[in-house]
Structures are given as structure tokens and as C-alpha cells.
């Protein structure tokens, strides 16, 4: 599966952005798609994920109530709506897909839960 993340940019604190993750090569409707981010000098961290068959969403505590993940199966695209952005959200955002079907929920909070990754899109939030 090839994933293409887009929608990043430079915004001010309090603004909103919507990231898109478009896939090609194979539908991603079967398992899960997640968003991770990596700030300079920091490790890649989980942001959100959607488990497609169950329709359930997972969020990191740091983004709960501000970010919303959604999917459009017809377009093979997963979105990350980001509201009330703050400078701590500045990072390169990556989308990733699980095309193997993990059985343990907790693995989706880690990069090990995904086997295909997109190239990332930069989000910069100024204060």
C-alpha cells in the first residue's frame, strides 16, 4: 500500500488544519490507519488511529478533544482534523496503515502496529 499525506502548512496558534492520507495500490478498508508525528529531536509519537472494520477511533491524550480522525472508504482516504492547534503540535505528521490485521489493540498506539508508511507532511504552528 502506498500512502500520501498532505495538508500540512504554517498556521497560528488556535487555528485548524485538516490532513489527508490518500492510499493507492490496495484499499485500506480492512484494518487500521493511523497518524503519528515526529518533532525535531523527538521520537515518533502516536496521534490517532481508526480501526476501519469496527469504526472505532483511538487518540493520544494530548490531542483528545482537539483532533478528529475520520475516513472515506469511497475515496480511500483518511483525514485528521486538527483544531485549536498549539506550538507543541509542530511536527512532521505521518500516516500509516495496518494491512496485516493486528489482534492486540494496544499495538495500534505504537509504530509496530503498522507496516506501510507515507512520506509525512510538515505542520508548523506559530505562537
N, CA and C atoms as an extended XYZ file, in Angstrom:
381
Properties=species:S:1:pos:R:3:atomname:S:1:resname:S:1:resid:I:1 pbc="F F F"
N         0.845       -1.188        0.000 N   UNK     1
C         0.000        0.000        0.000 CA  UNK     1
C         0.884        1.244        0.000 C   UNK     1
N         0.552        2.165       -0.888 N   UNK     2
C         1.262        3.454       -0.908 CA  UNK     2
C         0.371        4.496       -0.245 C   UNK     2
N         0.954        5.294        0.618 N   UNK     3
C         0.207        6.315        1.333 CA  UNK     3
C         0.807        7.684        1.031 C   UNK     3
N        -0.055        8.654        0.816 N   UNK     4
C         0.368       10.017        0.512 CA  UNK     4
C        -0.310       10.962        1.481 C   UNK     4
N         0.484       11.550        2.365 N   UNK     5
C        -0.051       12.513        3.321 CA  UNK     5
C         0.061       13.913        2.747 C   UNK     5
N        -0.937       14.726        3.015 N   UNK     6
C        -0.925       16.105        2.548 CA  UNK     6
C        -1.747       16.975        3.480 C   UNK     6
N        -1.653       18.284        3.283 N   UNK     7
C        -2.464       19.205        4.054 CA  UNK     7
C        -1.712       19.984        5.112 C   UNK     7
N        -0.445       19.699        5.280 N   UNK     8
C         0.332       20.435        6.272 CA  UNK     8
C         0.572       21.865        5.849 C   UNK     8
N         1.079       22.656        6.772 N   UNK     9
C         1.359       24.037        6.467 CA  UNK     9
C         1.733       24.817        7.702 C   UNK     9
N         1.846       26.124        7.535 N   UNK    10
C         2.170       27.030        8.630 CA  UNK    10
C         0.905       27.742        9.078 C   UNK    10
N         0.576       27.601       10.353 N   UNK    11
C        -0.611       28.234       10.910 CA  UNK    11
C        -0.260       28.887       12.227 C   UNK    11
N        -1.195       29.663       12.740 N   UNK    12
C        -1.005       30.291       14.035 CA  UNK    12
C        -1.699       29.480       15.125 C   UNK    12
N        -1.264       29.697       16.338 N   UNK    13
C        -1.895       29.015       17.467 CA  UNK    13
C        -3.391       29.307       17.485 C   UNK    13
N        -4.173       28.262       17.700 N   UNK    14
C        -5.619       28.396       17.707 CA  UNK    14
C        -6.275       28.070       16.377 C   UNK    14
N        -5.496       28.002       15.327 N   UNK    15
C        -6.032       27.702       14.001 CA  UNK    15
C        -6.320       26.212       13.843 C   UNK    15
N        -6.874       25.871       12.685 N   UNK    16
C        -7.202       24.483       12.358 CA  UNK    16
C        -6.546       24.082       11.043 C   UNK    16
N        -6.331       22.796       10.908 N   UNK    17
C        -5.830       22.214        9.670 CA  UNK    17
C        -6.471       20.851        9.505 C   UNK    17
N        -6.613       20.431        8.257 N   UNK    18
C        -7.059       19.066        8.004 CA  UNK    18
C        -6.019       18.367        7.148 C   UNK    18
N        -5.505       17.290        7.677 N   UNK    19
C        -4.567       16.463        6.940 CA  UNK    19
C        -5.317       15.351        6.228 C   UNK    19
N        -4.785       14.961        5.083 N   UNK    20
C        -5.364       13.859        4.322 CA  UNK    20
C        -4.316       12.786        4.095 C   UNK    20
N        -4.769       11.554        4.099 N   UNK    21
C        -3.901       10.419        3.808 CA  UNK    21
C        -4.586        9.600        2.723 C   UNK    21
N        -4.105        9.750        1.510 N   UNK    22
C        -4.668        9.022        0.381 CA  UNK    22
C        -3.857        7.772        0.114 C   UNK    22
N        -4.549        6.697       -0.189 N   UNK    23
C        -3.852        5.442       -0.429 CA  UNK    23
C        -4.078        4.972       -1.848 C   UNK    23
N        -3.139        4.192       -2.306 N   UNK    24
C        -3.257        3.589       -3.617 CA  UNK    24
C        -2.622        2.209       -3.571 C   UNK    24
N        -2.977        1.412       -4.527 N   UNK    25
C        -2.420        0.068       -4.586 CA  UNK    25
C        -3.316       -0.977       -3.960 C   UNK    25
N        -4.070       -0.580       -2.984 N   UNK    26
C        -4.946       -1.523       -2.304 CA  UNK    26
C        -5.868       -0.747       -1.372 C   UNK    26
N        -7.084       -1.161       -1.277 N   UNK    27
C        -7.984       -0.489       -0.350 CA  UNK    27
C        -7.502       -0.650        1.085 C   UNK    27
N        -7.724        0.366        1.861 N   UNK    28
C        -7.324        0.294        3.258 CA  UNK    28
C        -8.533        0.098        4.148 C   UNK    28
N        -9.590       -0.424        3.578 N   UNK    29
C       -10.818       -0.507        4.361 CA  UNK    29
C       -10.807       -1.643        5.362 C   UNK    29
N        -9.826       -2.527        5.313 N   UNK    30
C        -9.898       -3.733        6.112 CA  UNK    30
C        -9.476       -3.558        7.566 C   UNK    30
N        -8.402       -2.860        7.824 N   UNK    31
C        -7.854       -2.891        9.165 CA  UNK    31
C        -7.773       -1.522        9.823 C   UNK    31
N        -6.633       -0.954        9.926 N   UNK    32
C        -6.497        0.307       10.650 CA  UNK    32
C        -5.560        1.253        9.927 C   UNK    32
N        -5.820        2.538       10.108 N   UNK    33
C        -4.930        3.574        9.610 CA  UNK    33
C        -4.655        4.541       10.747 C   UNK    33
N        -3.433        4.920       10.885 N   UNK    34
C        -3.061        5.790       11.988 CA  UNK    34
C        -2.258        7.000       11.557 C   UNK    34
N        -2.241        7.969       12.448 N   UNK    35
C        -1.402        9.154       12.282 CA  UNK    35
C        -0.385        9.208       13.414 C   UNK    35
N         0.838        9.486       13.058 N   UNK    36
C         1.910        9.693       14.006 CA  UNK    36
C         2.553       11.038       13.697 C   UNK    36
N         3.326       11.542       14.630 N   UNK    37
C         4.053       12.775       14.374 CA  UNK    37
C         5.433       12.694       15.016 C   UNK    37
N         6.331       13.467       14.435 N   UNK    38
C         7.686       13.492       14.959 CA  UNK    38
C         8.206       14.913       14.920 C   UNK    38
N         8.473       15.438       16.091 N   UNK    39
C         9.054       16.772       16.206 CA  UNK    39
C        10.579       16.659       16.174 C   UNK    39
N        11.261       17.733       15.829 N   UNK    40
C        12.728       17.694       15.771 CA  UNK    40
C        13.333       17.239       17.094 C   UNK    40
N        14.219       16.252       17.018 N   UNK    41
C        14.891       15.771       18.209 CA  UNK    41
C        14.063       14.859       19.095 C   UNK    41
N        12.867       14.521       18.655 N   UNK    42
C        11.999       13.679       19.465 CA  UNK    42
C        11.640       12.402       18.713 C   UNK    42
N        11.162       11.432       19.462 N   UNK    43
C        10.752       10.186       18.848 CA  UNK    43
C         9.376       10.339       18.193 C   UNK    43
N         9.122        9.460       17.262 N   UNK    44
C         7.810        9.460       16.619 CA  UNK    44
C         6.756        9.050       17.642 C   UNK    44
N         5.660        9.792       17.693 N   UNK    45
C         4.629        9.503       18.680 CA  UNK    45
C         3.270        9.333       18.020 C   UNK    45
N         2.479        8.514       18.650 N   UNK    46
C         1.119        8.231       18.177 CA  UNK    46
C         0.232        9.460       18.341 C   UNK    46
N        -0.627        9.674       17.356 N   UNK    47
C        -1.595       10.774       17.416 CA  UNK    47
C        -3.023       10.227       17.435 C   UNK    47
N        -3.366        9.464       16.425 N   UNK    48
C        -4.727        8.946       16.325 CA  UNK    48
C        -4.750        7.778       15.351 C   UNK    48
N        -5.778        6.963       15.468 N   UNK    49
C        -5.955        5.834       14.556 CA  UNK    49
C        -7.422        5.513       14.440 C   UNK    49
N        -7.763        4.939       13.319 N   UNK    50
C        -9.135        4.481       13.120 CA  UNK    50
C        -9.090        3.020       12.701 C   UNK    50
N        -9.881        2.229       13.408 N   UNK    51
C        -9.988        0.814       13.095 CA  UNK    51
C       -11.182        0.663       12.167 C   UNK    51
N       -10.891        0.356       10.923 N   UNK    52
C       -11.897        0.512        9.899 CA  UNK    52
C       -13.083       -0.424       10.059 C   UNK    52
N       -12.852       -1.686       10.364 N   UNK    53
C       -13.970       -2.619       10.462 CA  UNK    53
C       -14.880       -2.281       11.625 C   UNK    53
N       -14.307       -1.868       12.737 N   UNK    54
C       -15.101       -1.561       13.920 CA  UNK    54
C       -15.573       -0.119       13.922 C   UNK    54
N       -14.937        0.710       13.086 N   UNK    55
C       -15.320        2.110       13.055 CA  UNK    55
C       -14.950        2.857       14.311 C   UNK    55
N       -14.007        2.329       15.078 N   UNK    56
C       -13.634        2.982       16.331 CA  UNK    56
C       -12.357        3.783       16.146 C   UNK    56
N       -12.232        4.843       16.935 N   UNK    57
C       -11.077        5.734       16.851 CA  UNK    57
C       -10.286        5.684       18.149 C   UNK    57
N        -8.987        5.848       18.007 N   UNK    58
C        -8.079        5.909       19.143 CA  UNK    58
C        -7.355        7.246       19.091 C   UNK    58
N        -7.118        7.832       20.248 N   UNK    59
C        -6.442        9.128       20.298 CA  UNK    59
C        -5.392        9.158       21.395 C   UNK    59
N        -4.343        9.906       21.146 N   UNK    60
C        -3.393       10.206       22.207 CA  UNK    60
C        -4.033       11.209       23.154 C   UNK    60
N        -3.681       11.141       24.413 N   UNK    61
C        -4.273       12.057       25.401 CA  UNK    61
C        -4.020       13.515       25.028 C   UNK    61
N        -2.889       13.771       24.415 N   UNK    62
C        -2.512       15.155       24.104 CA  UNK    62
C        -3.377       15.799       23.028 C   UNK    62
N        -4.127       14.991       22.284 N   UNK    63
C        -4.948       15.554       21.203 CA  UNK    63
C        -6.442       15.298       21.384 C   UNK    63
N        -6.806       14.552       22.408 N   UNK    64
C        -8.231       14.278       22.642 CA  UNK    64
C        -9.016       15.566       22.798 C   UNK    64
N       -10.143       15.626       22.116 N   UNK    65
C       -10.982       16.807       22.178 CA  UNK    65
C       -10.592       17.887       21.188 C   UNK    65
N        -9.419       17.762       20.580 N   UNK    66
C        -8.974       18.756       19.597 CA  UNK    66
C        -8.858       18.161       18.191 C   UNK    66
N        -8.441       16.912       18.100 N   UNK    67
C        -8.244       16.258       16.812 CA  UNK    67
C        -9.340       15.223       16.592 C   UNK    67
N        -9.707       15.051       15.333 N   UNK    68
C       -10.688       14.037       14.963 CA  UNK    68
C       -10.200       13.301       13.731 C   UNK    68
N       -10.188       11.987       13.824 N   UNK    69
C        -9.816       11.167       12.685 CA  UNK    69
C       -11.082       10.612       12.046 C   UNK    69
N       -11.084       10.589       10.727 N   UNK    70
C       -12.233       10.065       10.009 CA  UNK    70
C       -11.744        9.429        8.714 C   UNK    70
N       -12.634        8.688        8.085 N   UNK    71
C       -12.241        8.000        6.864 CA  UNK    71
C       -13.347        8.056        5.826 C   UNK    71
N       -12.947        8.012        4.589 N   UNK    72
C       -13.867        7.966        3.459 CA  UNK    72
C       -13.464        6.761        2.621 C   UNK    72
N       -14.181        5.676        2.800 N   UNK    73
C       -13.816        4.438        2.112 CA  UNK    73
C       -13.907        4.575        0.596 C   UNK    73
N       -14.864        5.341        0.129 N   UNK    74
C       -15.031        5.511       -1.311 CA  UNK    74
C       -13.823        6.191       -1.944 C   UNK    74
N       -13.187        7.057       -1.182 N   UNK    75
C       -12.012        7.781       -1.680 CA  UNK    75
C       -10.705        7.165       -1.198 C   UNK    75
N       -10.792        6.113       -0.401 N   UNK    76
C        -9.594        5.512        0.180 CA  UNK    76
C        -8.717        6.564        0.857 C   UNK    76
N        -9.348        7.387        1.626 N   UNK    77
C        -8.643        8.497        2.266 CA  UNK    77
C        -9.033        8.578        3.733 C   UNK    77
N        -8.044        8.838        4.554 N   UNK    78
C        -8.258        9.062        5.979 CA  UNK    78
C        -7.864       10.506        6.286 C   UNK    78
N        -8.666       11.155        7.104 N   UNK    79
C        -8.437       12.565        7.423 CA  UNK    79
C        -8.092       12.733        8.895 C   UNK    79
N        -7.361       13.781        9.182 N   UNK    80
C        -7.107       14.172       10.557 CA  UNK    80
C        -7.446       15.657       10.671 C   UNK    80
N        -8.585       15.926       11.280 N   UNK    81
C        -8.990       17.302       11.520 CA  UNK    81
C        -8.348       17.773       12.805 C   UNK    81
N        -7.584       18.827       12.734 N   UNK    82
C        -6.839       19.330       13.886 CA  UNK    82
C        -7.331       20.738       14.215 C   UNK    82
N        -7.909       20.872       15.386 N   UNK    83
C        -8.409       22.163       15.842 CA  UNK    83
C        -7.609       22.644       17.048 C   UNK    83
N        -7.729       23.911       17.324 N   UNK    84
C        -7.060       24.507       18.483 CA  UNK    84
C        -5.586       24.130       18.529 C   UNK    84
N        -4.934       24.288       17.410 N   UNK    85
C        -3.527       23.920       17.328 CA  UNK    85
C        -2.674       24.812       18.222 C   UNK    85
N        -1.637       24.235       18.770 N   UNK    86
C        -0.692       24.992       19.575 CA  UNK    86
C         0.730       24.654       19.125 C   UNK    86
N         1.697       25.448       19.522 N   UNK    87
C         3.079       25.221       19.034 CA  UNK    87
C         3.611       23.813       19.327 C   UNK    87
N         3.093       23.170       20.382 N   UNK    88
C         3.541       21.808       20.713 CA  UNK    88
C         3.083       20.788       19.673 C   UNK    88
N         2.169       21.177       18.805 N   UNK    89
C         1.716       20.283       17.735 CA  UNK    89
C         2.627       20.341       16.511 C   UNK    89
N         3.600       21.215       16.533 N   UNK    90
C         4.528       21.324       15.414 CA  UNK    90
C         5.324       20.037       15.244 C   UNK    90
N         5.248       19.464       14.046 N   UNK    91
C         5.920       18.186       13.781 CA  UNK    91
C         5.687       17.804       12.325 C   UNK    91
N         6.402       16.787       11.909 N   UNK    92
C         6.072       16.128       10.653 CA  UNK    92
C         5.055       15.040       10.983 C   UNK    92
N         3.961       15.055       10.274 N   UNK    93
C         2.885       14.103       10.514 CA  UNK    93
C         2.917       13.015        9.453 C   UNK    93
N         2.868       11.779        9.922 N   UNK    94
C         2.914       10.621        9.045 CA  UNK    94
C         1.631        9.810        9.184 C   UNK    94
N         1.168        9.289        8.071 N   UNK    95
C         0.085        8.325        8.156 CA  UNK    95
C         0.646        6.938        7.861 C   UNK    95
N        -0.001        5.961        8.433 N   UNK    96
C         0.472        4.593        8.326 CA  UNK    96
C        -0.718        3.649        8.295 C   UNK    96
N        -0.502        2.514        7.683 N   UNK    97
C        -1.599        1.558        7.540 CA  UNK    97
C        -1.206        0.176        8.045 C   UNK    97
N        -2.155       -0.463        8.662 N   UNK    98
C        -2.016       -1.866        9.037 CA  UNK    98
C        -2.766       -2.682        8.006 C   UNK    98
N        -2.046       -3.390        7.190 N   UNK    99
C        -2.693       -4.233        6.180 CA  UNK    99
C        -2.574       -5.709        6.515 C   UNK    99
N        -2.122       -6.004        7.721 N   UNK   100
C        -1.985       -7.393        8.124 CA  UNK   100
C        -3.026       -7.812        9.138 C   UNK   100
N        -3.594       -6.851        9.850 N   UNK   101
C        -4.619       -7.201       10.809 CA  UNK   101
C        -4.078       -7.582       12.166 C   UNK   101
N        -3.698       -6.546       12.956 N   UNK   102
C        -3.227       -6.833       14.311 CA  UNK   102
C        -4.414       -7.209       15.192 C   UNK   102
N        -4.131       -8.046       16.190 N   UNK   103
C        -5.214       -8.524       17.048 CA  UNK   103
C        -5.181       -7.918       18.437 C   UNK   103
N        -4.104       -7.232       18.773 N   UNK   104
C        -3.994       -6.613       20.093 CA  UNK   104
C        -4.164       -5.113       19.940 C   UNK   104
N        -5.146       -4.549       20.607 N   UNK   105
C        -5.491       -3.144       20.444 CA  UNK   105
C        -4.313       -2.229       20.761 C   UNK   105
N        -3.589       -2.528       21.792 N   UNK   106
C        -2.541       -1.629       22.265 CA  UNK   106
C        -1.441       -1.410       21.229 C   UNK   106
N        -1.277       -2.336       20.315 N   UNK   107
C        -0.203       -2.196       19.338 CA  UNK   107
C        -0.468       -1.024       18.393 C   UNK   107
N        -1.705       -0.636       18.246 N   UNK   108
C        -2.020        0.478       17.356 CA  UNK   108
C        -1.554        1.824       17.903 C   UNK   108
N        -1.159        1.855       19.158 N   UNK   109
C        -0.613        3.070       19.736 CA  UNK   109
C         0.893        3.178       19.486 C   UNK   109
N         1.439        2.221       18.808 N   UNK   110
C         2.878        2.199       18.555 CA  UNK   110
C         3.143        2.030       17.064 C   UNK   110
N         4.332        2.449       16.605 N   UNK   111
C         4.657        2.264       15.178 CA  UNK   111
C         4.647        0.797       14.746 C   UNK   111
N         4.827       -0.108       15.686 N   UNK   112
C         4.874       -1.540       15.356 CA  UNK   112
C         3.513       -2.061       14.896 C   UNK   112
N         2.473       -1.266       15.104 N   UNK   113
C         1.153       -1.699       14.674 CA  UNK   113
C         0.880       -1.479       13.194 C   UNK   113
N         1.830       -0.917       12.477 N   UNK   114
C         1.621       -0.533       11.088 CA  UNK   114
C         2.778       -1.021       10.225 C   UNK   114
N         2.482       -1.389        9.011 N   UNK   115
C         3.529       -1.909        8.158 CA  UNK   115
C         3.801       -1.053        6.929 C   UNK   115
N         2.921       -0.135        6.612 N   UNK   116
C         3.151        0.752        5.479 CA  UNK   116
C         3.058        2.197        5.950 C   UNK   116
N         3.983        3.035        5.453 N   UNK   117
C         4.061        4.422        5.908 CA  UNK   117
C         4.120        5.373        4.724 C   UNK   117
N         3.519        6.553        4.927 N   UNK   118
C         3.623        7.621        3.957 CA  UNK   118
C         4.853        8.470        4.226 C   UNK   118
N         5.043        9.514        3.410 N   UNK   119
C         6.270       10.293        3.478 CA  UNK   119
C         6.221       11.425        4.492 C   UNK   119
N         5.085       11.775        5.010 N   UNK   120
C         4.981       12.826        6.007 CA  UNK   120
C         4.650       14.191        5.421 C   UNK   120
N         3.966       14.981        6.235 N   UNK   121
C         3.650       16.355        5.874 CA  UNK   121
C         3.930       17.242        7.079 C   UNK   121
N         4.553       18.384        6.844 N   UNK   122
C         5.004       19.232        7.937 CA  UNK   122
C         3.905       20.181        8.398 C   UNK   122
N         3.695       20.201        9.695 N   UNK   123
C         2.770       21.132       10.323 CA  UNK   123
C         3.579       22.020       11.263 C   UNK   123
N         3.482       23.319       11.045 N   UNK   124
C         4.184       24.279       11.886 CA  UNK   124
C         3.164       25.239       12.480 C   UNK   124
N         3.161       25.321       13.801 N   UNK   125
C         2.225       26.183       14.498 CA  UNK   125
C         3.022       27.269       15.204 C   UNK   125
N         2.767       28.497       14.824 N   UNK   126
C         3.482       29.617       15.427 CA  UNK   126
C         2.671       30.180       16.592 C   UNK   126
N         3.377       30.722       17.560 N   UNK   127
C         2.701       31.266       18.752 CA  UNK   127
C         2.293       32.715       18.557 C   UNK   127
